[in-house]
Amino acid sequence: MRRLLDGLYNGAGALGGFCVFLIFVLMIVAGVGRQMNWHVSGLNDAVAWLCAAAAFFAMAHAFRHGDFVRVTLLLEAVPPKVRRALDVTCLLIAAASVAYLTYWATSFTWESYEFHEMATGLLVIPIWIPQSTFVVGCWLLLIAMLDELVGVLRGEKPSYQRAVEERHAAGDFSSDV
């Protein structure tokens, strides 16, 4: 199960990275296209949707690898048992918040699908298509948070904490800047 979940998070992170690459390609095409008097206005809509997709697909991967912004000043100053209790509390609050977001994102996107809502920009497509990247990203983040919560409740060190400690052991303090 661990390999499956890690593969899911890594795959989503790679998908987010691929979205960034597509943004790069579309921006180059748009820049060249404008110089050659091509009609490229609709690319802006695709780039905007890809920006959102890149962010949401990468959230679970970033969370698991310690790349979310976390304030650890208090956590580093308390004994391990208190730190574990604080980690569990924070993960419960975060999981509840993300579950709420996921529910409403899914509901909102489903309504867009049911009502055949179309995008209002220059690229007219069913709006549920780009919205679904938000939903998938939210579900992946919720799974990652619940996965982390289960691990911490079982007495494991949080993966994001392990990732930061591994970077520090290798002499990489760039994430602390």
Backbone as a printed PyTorch tensor [residue, N CA C, xyz], in Angstrom:
tensor([[[  0.8260,  -1.1910,   0.0000],
         [  0.0000,   0.0000,   0.0000],
         [  0.8760,   1.2640,   0.0000]],

        [[  1.9910,   1.1900,   0.7520],
         [  2.8850,   2.3440,   0.8360],
         [  3.4370,   2.7210,  -0.5400]],

        [[  3.8500,   1.7010,  -1.3050],
         [  4.3830,   1.9760,  -2.6460],
         [  3.3150,   2.5500,  -3.5570]],

        [[  2.0970,   2.0590,  -3.4400],
         [  0.9950,   2.5710,  -4.2610],
         [  0.7370,   4.0460,  -3.9600]],

        [[  0.6450,   4.3780,  -2.6740],
         [  0.3830,   5.7700,  -2.3010],
         [  1.5390,   6.6890,  -2.6990]],

        [[  2.7750,   6.2410,  -2.4400],
         [  3.9190,   7.0640,  -2.8370],
         [  3.9640,   7.2410,  -4.3460]],

        [[  3.6200,   6.1940,  -5.0810],
         [  3.5480,   6.2960,  -6.5400],
         [  2.4770,   7.2790,  -6.9860]],

        [[  1.3540,   7.2670,  -6.2700],
         [  0.2690,   8.2020,  -6.5660],
         [  0.7210,   9.6470,  -6.3380]],

        [[  1.3740,   9.8970,  -5.2030],
         [  1.8500,  11.2530,  -4.9030],
         [  2.9270,  11.6900,  -5.8950]],

        [[  3.8590,  10.7830,  -6.1900],
         [  4.9200,  11.1250,  -7.1380],
         [  4.3770,  11.3330,  -8.5440]],

        [[  3.4060,  10.5080,  -8.9320],
         [  2.7780,  10.6780, -10.2390],
         [  2.0430,  12.0040, -10.3470]],

        [[  1.3560,  12.3740,  -9.2850],
         [  0.6470,  13.6590,  -9.2860],
         [  1.6450,  14.8110,  -9.3410]],

        [[  2.7640,  14.6780,  -8.6160],
         [  3.7960,  15.7070,  -8.6770],
         [  4.3810,  15.8230, -10.0770]],

        [[  4.6060,  14.6800, -10.7310],
         [  5.1150,  14.6840, -12.1040],
         [  4.0960,  15.3080, -13.0520]],

        [[  2.8230,  15.0250, -12.8180],
         [  1.7690,  15.6160, -13.6420],
         [  1.7370,  17.1340, -13.4630]],

        [[  1.9180,  17.5820, -12.2300],
         [  2.0000,  19.0210, -11.9810],
         [  3.1910,  19.6320, -12.7020]],

        [[  4.3300,  18.9410, -12.6740],
         [  5.5060,  19.4100, -13.3950],
         [  5.2750,  19.4380, -14.8980]],

        [[  4.5510,  18.4440, -15.4160],
         [  4.2330,  18.4140, -16.8400],
         [  3.3360,  19.5910, -17.2170]],

        [[  2.4340,  19.9650, -16.3290],
         [  1.5870,  21.1350, -16.5760],
         [  2.4420,  22.4020, -16.6800]],

        [[  3.4590,  22.5120, -15.8330],
         [  4.3620,  23.6660, -15.9110],
         [  5.0980,  23.6570, -17.2470]],

        [[  5.5330,  22.4750, -17.6920],
         [  6.1870,  22.3760, -18.9970],
         [  5.2390,  22.8080, -20.1140]],

        [[  3.9720,  22.3840, -20.0470],
         [  3.0000,  22.7930, -21.0610],
         [  2.7740,  24.3020, -21.0400]],

        [[  2.8090,  24.8980, -19.8600],
         [  2.6980,  26.3570, -19.7680],
         [  3.8530,  27.0010, -20.5250]],

        [[  5.0500,  26.4930, -20.3050],
         [  6.2350,  26.9900, -21.0070],
         [  6.0420,  26.8970, -22.5230]],

        [[  5.6100,  25.7230, -22.9950],
         [  5.4270,  25.5230, -24.4340],
         [  4.3810,  26.4800, -24.9780]],

        [[  3.2560,  26.5940, -24.2990],
         [  2.1870,  27.4800, -24.7800],
         [  2.6130,  28.9460, -24.7640]],

        [[  3.3900,  29.3370, -23.7790],
         [  3.8540,  30.7240, -23.7320],
         [  4.8320,  31.0140, -24.8760]],

        [[  5.6780,  30.0500, -25.2070],
         [  6.5790,  30.2120, -26.3520],
         [  5.7710,  30.2970, -27.6480]],

        [[  4.8040,  29.3900, -27.8010],
         [  3.9470,  29.4140, -28.9900],
         [  3.2090,  30.7480, -29.0800]],

        [[  2.7010,  31.2360, -27.9690],
         [  1.9820,  32.5100, -27.9730],
         [  2.9140,  33.6680, -28.3550]],

        [[  4.1220,  33.6650, -27.7910],
         [  5.0710,  34.7330, -28.1080],
         [  5.4620,  34.7310, -29.5690]],

        [[  5.7710,  33.5550, -30.1040],
         [  6.1270,  33.4470, -31.5250],
         [  4.9050,  33.7550, -32.3820]],

        [[  3.7490,  33.2460, -31.9660],
         [  2.5180,  33.4630, -32.7250],
         [  2.1520,  34.9330, -32.8500]],

        [[  2.3510,  35.6750, -31.7870],
         [  2.0410,  37.1120, -31.8540],
         [  2.9580,  37.8230, -32.8470]],

        [[  4.2140,  37.3990, -32.8810],
         [  5.1600,  38.0000, -33.8260],
         [  4.8060,  37.6620, -35.2750]],

        [[  4.1450,  36.5230, -35.4570],
         [  3.7810,  36.0850, -36.8100],
         [  2.3200,  36.3860, -37.1260]],

        [[  1.6890,  37.2020, -36.2790],
         [  0.2870,  37.6180, -36.4500],
         [ -0.6980,  36.4510, -36.4410]],

        [[ -0.4080,  35.4330, -35.6300],
         [ -1.3560,  34.3470, -35.4340],
         [ -2.3460,  34.7640, -34.3570]],

        [[ -3.5350,  34.2030, -34.4280],
         [ -4.5420,  34.4400, -33.3880],
         [ -4.2640,  33.4600, -32.2380]],

        [[ -3.6830,  33.9600, -31.1430],
         [ -3.2850,  33.0920, -30.0320],
         [ -3.9700,  33.4740, -28.7150]],

        [[ -4.9910,  34.2720, -28.7670],
         [ -5.6290,  34.7620, -27.5330],
         [ -6.1850,  33.6490, -26.6630]],

        [[ -6.6980,  32.6000, -27.2460],
         [ -7.2740,  31.5120, -26.4750],
         [ -6.2520,  30.7530, -25.6460]],

        [[ -4.9820,  30.8850, -25.9830],
         [ -3.9500,  30.1980, -25.2170],
         [ -3.8820,  30.7130, -23.7840]],

        [[ -4.2540,  31.9500, -23.5700],
         [ -4.2280,  32.5070, -22.2070],
         [ -5.1630,  31.7410, -21.2780]],

        [[ -6.3090,  31.3220, -21.7930],
         [ -7.2310,  30.5240, -20.9810],
         [ -6.5950,  29.1910, -20.6090]],

        [[ -5.9780,  28.5420, -21.5940],
         [ -5.3390,  27.2470, -21.3400],
         [ -4.1980,  27.3930, -20.3380]],

        [[ -3.4210,  28.4580, -20.4590],
         [ -2.3160,  28.6910, -19.5230],
         [ -2.8570,  28.9010, -18.1060]],

        [[ -3.9190,  29.6470, -17.9720],
         [ -4.5100,  29.8790, -16.6450],
         [ -4.9840,  28.5650, -16.0270]],

        [[ -5.6390,  27.7270, -16.8160],
         [ -6.1150,  26.4410, -16.3040],
         [ -4.9440,  25.5390, -15.9510]],

        [[ -3.8930,  25.5760, -16.7540],
         [ -2.7130,  24.7570, -16.4690],
         [ -1.9970,  25.2340, -15.2070]],

        [[ -2.0090,  26.5400, -14.9590],
         [ -1.4080,  27.0530, -13.7110],
         [ -2.1290,  26.4600, -12.4980]],

        [[ -3.4450,  26.4800, -12.5500],
         [ -4.2240,  25.9030, -11.4480],
         [ -3.9810,  24.4010, -11.3470]],

        [[ -3.9570,  23.7200, -12.4760],
         [ -3.7310,  22.2730, -12.4740],
         [ -2.3600,  21.9410, -11.8980]],

        [[ -1.3410,  22.7040, -12.2970],
         [  0.0150,  22.4580, -11.7880],
         [  0.0470,  22.5920, -10.2740]],

        [[ -0.5920,  23.6200,  -9.7590],
         [ -0.5940,  23.8480,  -8.3060],
         [ -1.3330,  22.7300,  -7.5740]],

        [[ -2.5100,  22.3690,  -8.0500],
         [ -3.3140,  21.3910,  -7.3240],
         [ -2.7950,  19.9670,  -7.4780]],

        [[ -2.2890,  19.6060,  -8.6560],
         [ -1.7290,  18.2640,  -8.8100],
         [ -0.5050,  18.0730,  -7.9210]],

        [[  0.2660,  19.1160,  -7.7140],
         [  1.5250,  18.9930,  -6.9640],
         [  1.3520,  19.0900,  -5.4520]],

        [[  0.1740,  19.4460,  -4.9640],
         [  0.0060,  19.6730,  -3.5220],
         [  0.3200,  18.4390,  -2.6680]],

        [[ -0.1890,  17.2860,  -3.0300],
         [  0.0400,  16.0890,  -2.2100],
         [  1.5280,  15.7400,  -2.1740]],

        [[  2.1710,  15.8350,  -3.3170],
         [  3.6080,  15.5570,  -3.3850],
         [  4.3840,  16.5500,  -2.5240]],

        [[  4.0550,  17.8140,  -2.6440],
         [  4.7410,  18.8460,  -1.8540],
         [  4.5180,  18.6370,  -0.3610]],

        [[  3.3090,  18.2900,   0.0150],
         [  2.9960,  18.0460,   1.4240],
         [  3.8320,  16.9040,   1.9740]],

        [[  3.8940,  15.8120,   1.2570],
         [  4.6240,  14.6230,   1.7320],
         [  6.1350,  14.8370,   1.7710]],

        [[  6.6360,  15.7690,   0.9900],
         [  8.0800,  15.9820,   0.9160],
         [  8.5550,  17.2080,   1.6960]],

        [[  7.7060,  17.7370,   2.5620],
         [  8.1230,  18.8370,   3.4220],
         [  8.2600,  20.1610,   2.7090]],

        [[  7.5750,  20.3330,   1.5880],
         [  7.6950,  21.5630,   0.8220],
         [  6.5440,  22.5350,   1.0470]],

        [[  5.6620,  22.2390,   1.9790],
         [  4.6350,  23.1950,   2.3760],
         [  5.2470,  24.1350,   3.4110]],

        [[  4.7430,  25.3300,   3.4760],
         [  5.2220,  26.2600,   4.4930],
         [  4.6730,  25.8060,   5.8330]],

        [[  5.5780,  25.5570,   6.7610],
         [  5.1820,  25.1380,   8.1010],
         [  5.9730,  25.9640,   9.0980]],

        [[  5.3430,  26.3510,  10.1560],
         [  6.0170,  27.0850,  11.2170],
         [  6.3610,  26.0700,  12.3000]],

        [[  7.6490,  25.7710,  12.4190],
         [  8.0820,  24.6980,  13.3150],
         [  8.7940,  25.2120,  14.5560]],

        [[  8.7770,  26.5070,  14.7700],
         [  9.4950,  27.0800,  15.9030],
         [  9.0270,  26.4560,  17.2150]],

        [[  7.7240,  26.3500,  17.4090],
         [  7.1890,  25.7420,  18.6260],
         [  7.4780,  24.2370,  18.6520]],

        [[  7.2700,  23.5720,  17.5280],
         [  7.4580,  22.1190,  17.4750],
         [  8.8920,  21.7090,  17.8220]],

        [[  9.8470,  22.5150,  17.4320],
         [ 11.2450,  22.1810,  17.7020],
         [ 11.6400,  22.4410,  19.1560]],

        [[ 10.8010,  23.1730,  19.8860],
         [ 11.1400,  23.5420,  21.2710],
         [ 10.4370,  22.6880,  22.3180]],

        [[  9.5720,  21.7720,  21.8870],
         [  8.8200,  20.9800,  22.8530],
         [  9.3340,  19.5390,  22.8700]],

        [[  9.0560,  18.8140,  23.9470],
         [  9.4650,  17.4060,  24.0210],
         [  8.7600,  16.5690,  22.9420]],

        [[  9.3330,  15.4150,  22.5850],
         [  8.7640,  14.5710,  21.5220],
         [  7.2920,  14.1920,  21.7160]],

        [[  6.8640,  13.9010,  22.9470],
         [  5.4610,  13.5270,  23.1650],
         [  4.5220,  14.7050,  22.8810]],

        [[  4.9280,  15.8870,  23.2840],
         [  4.1100,  17.0820,  23.0180],
         [  4.0960,  17.3590,  21.5200]],

        [[  5.2630,  17.2020,  20.8960],
         [  5.3470,  17.4230,  19.4450],
         [  4.4110,  16.4700,  18.7090]],

        [[  4.3890,  15.2130,  19.1270],
         [  3.5070,  14.2370,  18.4830],
         [  2.0490,  14.6400,  18.6520]],

        [[  1.6710,  15.0760,  19.8570],
         [  0.2910,  15.5180,  20.1030],
         [ -0.0450,  16.7310,  19.2350]],

        [[  0.8940,  17.6570,  19.0980],
         [  0.6750,  18.8350,  18.2510],
         [  0.5820,  18.4420,  16.7770]],

        [[  1.4280,  17.5050,  16.3600],
         [  1.3570,  17.0180,  14.9740],
         [  0.0020,  16.3920,  14.6880]],

        [[ -0.4810,  15.5550,  15.6180],
         [ -1.7890,  14.9170,  15.4350],
         [ -2.8890,  15.9710,  15.3770]],

        [[ -2.8370,  16.9380,  16.2760],
         [ -3.8460,  18.0010,  16.3010],
         [ -3.8410,  18.7870,  14.9910]],

        [[ -2.6620,  19.1720,  14.5430],
         [ -2.5480,  19.9320,  13.2920],
         [ -3.0230,  19.1210,  12.0980]],

        [[ -2.6650,  17.8430,  12.0730],
         [ -3.1030,  16.9960,  10.9590],
         [ -4.6120,  16.7850,  10.9690]],

        [[ -5.2030,  16.6690,  12.1650],
         [ -6.6660,  16.5470,  12.2500],
         [ -7.3520,  17.8060,  11.7250]],

        [[ -6.8700,  18.9620,  12.1440],
         [ -7.4560,  20.2260,  11.6790],
         [ -7.2620,  20.3780,  10.1750]],

        [[ -6.0470,  20.0780,   9.6930],
         [ -5.7680,  20.1980,   8.2620],
         [ -6.6190,  19.2240,   7.4510]],

        [[ -6.7310,  17.9800,   7.9170],
         [ -7.5260,  16.9860,   7.1890],
         [ -9.0000,  17.3890,   7.1620]],

        [[ -9.5060,  17.9060,   8.2660],
         [-10.9030,  18.3580,   8.2920],
         [-11.1070,  19.5270,   7.3340]],

        [[-10.1740,  20.4530,   7.3200],
         [-10.2740,  21.6120,   6.4210],
         [-10.2160,  21.1830,   4.9610]],

        [[ -9.2850,  20.2920,   4.6380],
         [ -9.1530,  19.8230,   3.2600],
         [-10.3500,  18.9570,   2.8700]],

        [[-10.8940,  18.2010,   3.8080],
         [-12.0950,  17.4140,   3.5190],
         [-13.2620,  18.3340,   3.1720]],

        [[-13.3930,  19.4220,   3.9030],
         [-14.4440,  20.4030,   3.6250],
         [-14.2440,  21.0110,   2.2330]],

        [[-13.0210,  21.4190,   1.9460],
         [-12.6990,  21.9740,   0.6320],
         [-12.9730,  20.9530,  -0.4680]],

        [[-12.5690,  19.7140,  -0.2470],
         [-12.7480,  18.6600,  -1.2480],
         [-14.2200,  18.3990,  -1.5160]],

        [[-15.0060,  18.3700,  -0.4590],
         [-16.4460,  18.1520,  -0.6260],
         [-17.0580,  19.2330,  -1.5110]],

        [[-16.7730,  20.4870,  -1.1880],
         [-17.3830,  21.5800,  -1.9390],
         [-16.8110,  21.7120,  -3.3360]],

        [[-15.5290,  21.4300,  -3.5160],
         [-14.9460,  21.4630,  -4.8620],
         [-15.5850,  20.3880,  -5.7410]],

        [[-15.7650,  19.2120,  -5.1660],
         [-16.3920,  18.1180,  -5.9080],
         [-17.8400,  18.4640,  -6.2390]],

        [[-18.5600,  18.9900,  -5.2630],
         [-19.9570,  19.3690,  -5.4730],
         [-20.0930,  20.4590,  -6.5410]],

        [[-19.2360,  21.4640,  -6.4490],
         [-19.2700,  22.5810,  -7.3950],
         [-18.9640,  22.0980,  -8.8170]],

        [[-17.9790,  21.2390,  -8.9490],
         [-17.6040,  20.7300, -10.2680],
         [-18.7000,  19.8160, -10.8180]],

        [[-19.3110,  19.0290,  -9.9500],
         [-20.4110,  18.1670, -10.3890],
         [-21.5820,  19.0070, -10.9040]],

        [[-21.8740,  20.1100, -10.2210],
         [-22.9480,  21.0020, -10.6930],
         [-22.6040,  21.5880, -12.0580]],

        [[-21.3560,  21.9580, -12.2510],
         [-20.9420,  22.4770, -13.5630],
         [-21.1530,  21.4240, -14.6420]],

        [[-20.8810,  20.1740, -14.3030],
         [-21.0900,  19.0790, -15.2450],
         [-22.5850,  18.8660, -15.5160]],

        [[-23.3660,  18.8260, -14.4500],
         [-24.8110,  18.5940, -14.5970],
         [-25.4990,  19.6780, -15.4180]],

        [[-25.1010,  20.9260, -15.2180],
         [-25.7560,  22.0400, -15.8960],
         [-25.1010,  22.3930, -17.2310]],

        [[-24.1350,  21.5820, -17.6390],
         [-23.4440,  21.8000, -18.9170],
         [-22.8780,  23.2200, -19.0200]],

        [[-22.3040,  23.6710, -17.9170],
         [-21.7380,  25.0140, -17.8770],
         [-20.4910,  25.0750, -18.7650]],

        [[-20.3820,  26.1380, -19.5290],
         [-19.2610,  26.3060, -20.4530],
         [-18.3640,  27.4440, -19.9680]],

        [[-17.0910,  27.3580, -20.3120],
         [-16.1380,  28.4160, -19.9770],
         [-16.5380,  29.6790, -20.7400]],

        [[-16.3040,  30.8150, -20.1310],
         [-16.7380,  32.0800, -20.7400],
         [-15.6110,  32.8130, -21.4570]],

        [[-14.4340,  32.2410, -21.5100],
         [-13.3140,  32.8940, -22.1710],
         [-13.3190,  32.6410, -23.6630]],

        [[-12.1600,  32.7790, -24.2730],
         [-12.0330,  32.5560, -25.7120],
         [-12.0080,  31.0780, -26.0740]],

        [[-11.5970,  30.2400, -25.1280],
         [-11.6710,  28.7890, -25.3120],
         [-12.9570,  28.3120, -24.6500]],

        [[-13.9390,  28.0060, -25.4450],
         [-15.2360,  27.6060, -24.9000],
         [-15.2730,  26.0790, -24.8270]],

        [[-15.0750,  25.5750, -23.6060],
         [-15.1460,  24.1400, -23.3520],
         [-15.9880,  23.9510, -22.0940]],

        [[-16.4500,  22.7420, -21.8390],
         [-17.1560,  22.5140, -20.5710],
         [-16.2220,  22.8510, -19.4020]],

        [[-16.6790,  23.7070, -18.5230],
         [-15.8230,  24.2170, -17.4470],
         [-15.4620,  23.1350, -16.4310]],

        [[-16.2280,  22.0490, -16.3800],
         [-15.8980,  20.9840, -15.4350],
         [-14.5630,  20.3370, -15.7680]],

        [[-14.1170,  20.4350, -17.0060],
         [-12.8470,  19.8060, -17.3860],
         [-11.6820,  20.4650, -16.6500]],

        [[-11.4960,  21.7850, -16.7530],
         [-10.4030,  22.3690, -15.9570],
         [-10.6850,  22.3470, -14.4520]],

        [[-11.9580,  22.4140, -14.0600],
         [-12.2760,  22.3480, -12.6360],
         [-11.9190,  20.9910, -12.0390]],

        [[-11.9490,  19.9590, -12.8430],
         [-11.6710,  18.6100, -12.3230],
         [-10.2370,  18.4740, -11.8280]],

        [[ -9.3130,  19.2840, -12.3530],
         [ -7.9410,  19.2290, -11.8410],
         [ -7.8940,  19.7070, -10.3930]],

        [[ -8.7260,  20.6680, -10.0640],
         [ -8.8550,  21.1600,  -8.6890],
         [ -9.3880,  20.0470,  -7.7970]],

        [[-10.4010,  19.3550,  -8.2740],
         [-11.0170,  18.2740,  -7.4930],
         [-10.0250,  17.1320,  -7.2720]],

        [[ -9.3530,  16.7100,  -8.3180],
         [ -8.3820,  15.6170,  -8.1980],
         [ -7.2660,  16.0100,  -7.2330]],

        [[ -6.7700,  17.2360,  -7.3650],
         [ -5.7250,  17.7040,  -6.4610],
         [ -6.1820,  17.7430,  -5.0150]],

        [[ -7.4110,  18.1680,  -4.7870],
         [ -7.9500,  18.1940,  -3.4150],
         [ -8.0670,  16.7840,  -2.8480]],

        [[ -8.5790,  15.8510,  -3.6500],
         [ -8.7030,  14.4650,  -3.1890],
         [ -7.3330,  13.8770,  -2.8700]],

        [[ -6.3480,  14.1450,  -3.7200],
         [ -5.0030,  13.6270,  -3.4710],
         [ -4.4110,  14.2130,  -2.1930]],

        [[ -4.6140,  15.5100,  -1.9800],
         [ -4.1130,  16.1320,  -0.7530],
         [ -4.8230,  15.5570,   0.4680]],

        [[ -6.1200,  15.3320,   0.3760],
         [ -6.8560,  14.7330,   1.4910],
         [ -6.3210,  13.3310,   1.7950]],

        [[ -6.1090,  12.5480,   0.7570],
         [ -5.5510,  11.2030,   0.9570],
         [ -4.1800,  11.2940,   1.6150]],

        [[ -3.3390,  12.2160,   1.1470],
         [ -1.9950,  12.3820,   1.7120],
         [ -2.0660,  12.7930,   3.1800]],

        [[ -3.0010,  13.6670,   3.5220],
         [ -3.1190,  14.1010,   4.9170],
         [ -3.6270,  12.9710,   5.8070]],

        [[ -4.5930,  12.2190,   5.3300],
         [ -5.0880,  11.0900,   6.1140],
         [ -4.0110,  10.0100,   6.2380]],

        [[ -3.2730,   9.8000,   5.1800],
         [ -2.1480,   8.8610,   5.1980],
         [ -1.1280,   9.2930,   6.2530]],

        [[ -0.8220,  10.5690,   6.2640],
         [  0.1410,  11.1010,   7.2470],
         [ -0.4020,  10.9770,   8.6600]],

        [[ -1.6760,  11.2850,   8.8330],
         [ -2.3040,  11.2000,  10.1520],
         [ -2.2460,   9.7680,  10.6850]],

        [[ -2.5590,   8.8030,   9.8480],
         [ -2.5010,   7.4030,  10.2680],
         [ -1.0760,   7.0380,  10.6750]],

        [[ -0.0990,   7.4660,   9.8950],
         [  1.2910,   7.1790,  10.2290],
         [  1.7030,   7.7850,  11.5610]],

        [[  1.3330,   9.0240,  11.8040],
         [  1.6940,   9.6890,  13.0640],
         [  0.9720,   9.0260,  14.2320]],

        [[ -0.2850,   8.6530,  14.0410],
         [ -1.0190,   7.9580,  15.1040],
         [ -0.3900,   6.5940,  15.4080]],

        [[  0.2520,   5.9840,  14.4170],
         [  0.9320,   4.7000,  14.6220],
         [  2.3240,   4.8780,  15.2330]],

        [[  2.7070,   6.1310,  15.4950],
         [  3.9870,   6.3850,  16.1370],
         [  5.1270,   6.7020,  15.1910]],

        [[  4.8490,   6.8240,  13.9010],
         [  5.8890,   7.1420,  12.9310],
         [  6.1790,   8.6430,  12.9430]],

        [[  7.3780,   8.9730,  12.5380],
         [  7.7430,  10.3780,  12.3680],
         [  7.0830,  10.8600,  11.0770]],

        [[  6.5210,  12.0760,  11.0590],
         [  5.8650,  12.5740,   9.8340],
         [  6.8350,  12.5900,   8.6490]],

        [[  6.3330,  12.2350,   7.4790],
         [  7.1850,  12.1640,   6.2880],
         [  7.7880,  13.5120,   5.9500]],

        [[  7.0180,  14.5810,   6.1650],
         [  7.5560,  15.9040,   5.8700],
         [  8.6990,  16.2520,   6.8160]],

        [[  8.6290,  15.7900,   8.0380],
         [  9.7230,  16.0180,   8.9920],
         [ 10.9520,  15.1970,   8.5900]],

        [[ 10.7240,  13.9480,   8.1920],
         [ 11.8430,  13.1000,   7.7330],
         [ 12.5210,  13.7070,   6.5130]],

        [[ 11.7080,  14.2260,   5.5770],
         [ 12.2680,  14.8040,   4.3480],
         [ 13.1490,  16.0080,   4.6570]],

        [[ 12.6930,  16.8650,   5.5680],
         [ 13.4850,  18.0400,   5.9380],
         [ 14.7650,  17.6060,   6.6510]],

        [[ 14.6590,  16.6330,   7.5470],
         [ 15.8450,  16.1530,   8.2540],
         [ 16.8570,  15.5390,   7.2880]],

        [[ 16.3780,  14.8130,   6.2790],
         [ 17.2820,  14.2270,   5.2820],
         [ 17.9870,  15.3190,   4.4750]],

        [[ 17.2410,  16.3720,   4.1070],
         [ 17.8720,  17.4820,   3.3750],
         [ 18.9230,  18.1570,   4.2390]],

        [[ 18.5980,  18.3790,   5.5140],
         [ 19.5580,  19.0120,   6.4200],
         [ 20.7960,  18.1400,   6.6070]],

        [[ 20.5970,  16.8290,   6.7270],
         [ 21.7460,  15.9170,   6.8970],
         [ 22.6570,  15.9430,   5.6730]],

        [[ 22.0640,  16.2040,   4.5080],
         [ 22.8500,  16.2810,   3.2810],
         [ 23.4580,  17.6810,   3.0810]],

        [[ 23.2090,  18.5880,   4.0350],
         [ 23.7570,  19.9340,   3.9280],
         [ 22.9020,  20.9080,   3.1230]],

        [[ 21.6800,  20.5250,   2.8190],
         [ 20.7860,  21.3860,   2.0460],
         [ 19.8290,  22.1100,   2.9920]],

        [[ 20.0600,  23.4040,   3.1610],
         [ 19.2100,  24.2150,   4.0300],
         [ 18.4000,  25.2240,   3.1830]],

        [[ 18.3070,  24.9750,   1.8850],
         [ 17.6430,  25.9350,   0.9900],
         [ 16.1620,  26.0970,   1.2950]],

        [[ 15.5170,  25.0690,   1.8220],
         [ 14.0950,  25.1790,   2.1190],
         [ 13.8350,  26.0220,   3.3710]],

        [[ 14.8790,  26.3090,   4.1320],
         [ 14.7200,  27.1000,   5.3520],
         [ 14.8700,  28.5930,   5.1210]],

        [[ 15.2110,  28.9720,   3.9240],
         [ 15.4600,  30.3880,   3.6390],
         [ 14.1710,  31.1130,   3.4080]]])
